[in-house]
Amino acid sequence: MPSTSQSAVFDRTTTTRSLRRPHAVGSEIRRARSVLELVARLTGWDGAPGPAVSLGPHAAEVALDAAQSTVVDALARAELERADRARLSAVLLQVAQARTAIREAGLARRTEALASVQGVLDRLRSATSVGTLIDRAPHEIGRVGYDRCLVSKLRNGRWIARSAFVKGDPGMAEAMRVAGSEAPRQVDQQLIESELVRRRSPILVTDAQSNPRVHRELLDLTQSRAYVAAPFVVGRSVIGFVHVDSGEDGVVDEFDRDVLGMLAECMGHAFERAVLHERLQAIRARVEQYSSSVLDMVDEAVEADLEPVSRPVPVPDLPEADGNSRSARAAVLRSLTAREREVLELMAAGDTNARIASTLFVTEATVKAHVKHILRKLSAANRAEAVCRYLRG
């Protein structure tokens, strides 16, 4: 048992700390670390986790339980001096308060996270393109309560960062994206993310700084102590990853793993939906293009079939035209349908395709089709040559 002088480091102001409204989990864990260190100083206990160890809510509670047992054992010693007994009793109260605060903060965090998940899922599902989904996902997932989020694509077995979110620091977000895209890693057994591909389930990494299987460029940049990662799957293939952490606090646990797994699953469905939407839009554009062409073809076919035999077609009289030229012009006109003759006359008058379409109440595409047929029937290379042959007869 440490002496009274050694225990003088104990801060008496902490003995009166009362139960309070839940704070952020990270703040409560930092307070719990202080209590654990205090127990270690007063009792010689060596079970307090060091500063380099990532401490989640569950691990913190386990450590507090061990600290409580240590303090209770110390209080049971008959030779304990009265002052030391008072200090240890106060510490025992702090241990209980720290445990309660962590549980309350954890419950509040879970309640808030679950309340926000539905909105996040709805907004992810509303993305109508893959690009929009990838860009939107990190910020939306951050709404669940994470300080940082990275969304990556898996292409030819390589992990390539695509978008990122860092609370209050867009510059760091861009730096994360660059680090993960300019230094893509092959996802093999050397990376812990290979478990995401193999098991298709989320993982919790609590020893990020000491784990040799992490993406070192990203870890050197973020200094993350713990993170959660999940795959998003389309069909039977893992096509990307989602990573989140809580910044400097490094507070992520099994709950975060499960929540991120649910969000990643939704991302897979949203990705599939966005791909389908893009394909349908492309099909729609093609159908509109084809339907326009079909209508033009129908117009042309109907007009050709319904050619009036007795319909007079005015032919401009040229002063120099003689009987032979009129006969030649008549031969030219007989090779054309009635509508093609009308189009040719308007071409001869100098009208554009748009004006011809307006005059004849057809689409411009139909006029183009007629012009093409006229050029072919008259063996003309262009409009000018066709008009010239028509006028010269």
HELIX and SHEET records of a PDB file:
HELIX    1   1 GLN A    6  VAL A    9  5                                   4    
HELIX    2   2 ARG A   12  THR A   16  5                                   5    
HELIX    3   3 VAL A   25  THR A   43  1                                  19    
HELIX    4   4 PRO A   57  LEU A   75  1                                  19    
HELIX    5   5 ARG A   82  ARG A  125  1                                  44    
HELIX    6   6 VAL A  130  GLY A  142  1                                  13    
HELIX    7   7 PRO A  170  GLU A  182  1                                  13    
HELIX    8   8 SER A  194  ARG A  199  1                                   6    
HELIX    9   9 ARG A  216  THR A  222  1                                   7    
HELIX   10  10 GLY A  247  ASP A  249  5                                   3    
HELIX   11  11 GLU A  254  ASP A  305  1                                  52    
HELIX   12  12 GLY A  323  ARG A  334  1                                  12    
HELIX   13  13 ALA A  338  ALA A  348  1                                  11    
HELIX   14  14 ASN A  353  LEU A  360  1                                   8    
HELIX   15  15 GLU A  364  LYS A  377  1                                  14    
HELIX   16  16 ARG A  383  ARG A  392  1                                  10    
SHEET    1   A 6 ARG A 185  GLN A 186  0                                        
SHEET    2   A 6 ARG A 158  VAL A 166 -1                                        
SHEET    3   A 6 ARG A 148  ARG A 155 -1                                        
SHEET    4   A 6 SER A 237  ASP A 245 -1                                        
SHEET    5   A 6 TYR A 227  VAL A 234 -1                                        
SHEET    6   A 6 ILE A 203  VAL A 205 -1                                        
END                                                                             
